[in-house]
Every structure is written in C-alpha cells, then in structure tokens.
Amino acid sequence: MFRIVRTTALLANRTELAQARTELGQARFEAETATDSAIRAEGTAEVLADQLRRVKRDADVEFEGMRAVLRQATAERDAAREERDAAHAEVEEARAQVLLDAEDRVALRALLRIARKSAAPADRVYVLFHRGQFHSVHTSVDGAEAAAEAEGAPRDGWTSHVPGAALPPACEVVWRVQPLPLCDAR
C-alpha cells in the first residue's frame, strides 16, 4: 500500500521533525546540565557532610575537655568551700576561746580584788602534796582539802597532824595538806 503525501504536508512534517529534533537537543542539553549540577551538588554535599563530621568530632572533643575542666573546677570549688568552712569554724572556736579567756581574766581580777581587800593578811599558806609531790597552794585548809577532793581524794580520809610529832614518809601519804608560814617582805 502506498500513501501519497502532499508537499505541504511533507514540509510540515519535516518542520515538525526539525523542531522536535531541536527540542530534543535542547532537552538533552538541559538534562546534561541538570545531571552535571546534580553531580556537583552531590559532591558539594559530600564535602559539606565530611566537614560537618569533622566539626562535630572536634566539638565533641572540645565538649569533653570542657566537661573535664568543669568537673575539676567543681571539685576545686568544693574543696575551697570546705577549707572556708573549716577556717570559719576555727575562727569561731578561737573567738569563743578569747571570750572565755576574757571572762576568766575578769573573774581572776575580781578574785584578786577580793583577796587584796580581805581584812586579815595571811600569815601562812596551806600546801597540798600528792604522794609527796607539790600539787597546789591554798589560803585555807578547807580550800586545800576541796582541791584534793576535786582530784579524787576521799572526803572522810583527812586526819589532823599533832604538832611536834613526826610526819609519816611522803610516799606513804596519798594527799597531805601542810601549813607553811609566810615571810613578811616588809
């Protein structure tokens, strides 16, 4: 079977074919350009992804370093706080001791005034001995006995010494009160 085509139709078909070929070339060019752009974009994306991984790894390392520095700073801060609290406690203890010492000085001054104001000057003192060793000096026998009792001497174990009689050896007597005369410095 044969088909008869007119020249105008043939020209129109050829024109359409030429236009289709031009459009095909243009589409191929655009496809190649798009493919090249996609390949370049993919390469750029891979480079950026590598850079991002490196930056993240560096940031992680830096973060761990900062975490270690923070832990060390926290430990140093806690140690400094403990030292500060200990120093504060020592200062408070020293302040309390100073106050006690001041109270003791006030009490001693009052006792000294009372002793100075006493009407009768003492002509003797009573020395307390423990197993023959000097322990303390007192203005009265009662004061010496009270000091010995405060140290653990029995309350009813005191005997009086007969004047002129020999004293037992010091090592045989646990607590002894011995009167000693005072010399007048005038």
Secondary structure, DSSP 8 states (H G I E B T S, - for coil): ------HHHHHHHHHHHHHHHHHHHHHHHHHHHHHHHHHHHHHHHHHHHHHHHHHHHHHHHHHHHHHHHHHHHHHHHHHHHHHHHHHHHHHHHHHHHHHHHHHHHHHHHHHHHHHHH-SS--SEEEEEEETTEEEEEESSHHHHHHHHHHTT--TT------TTS----GGG-SEEEEEEE-----
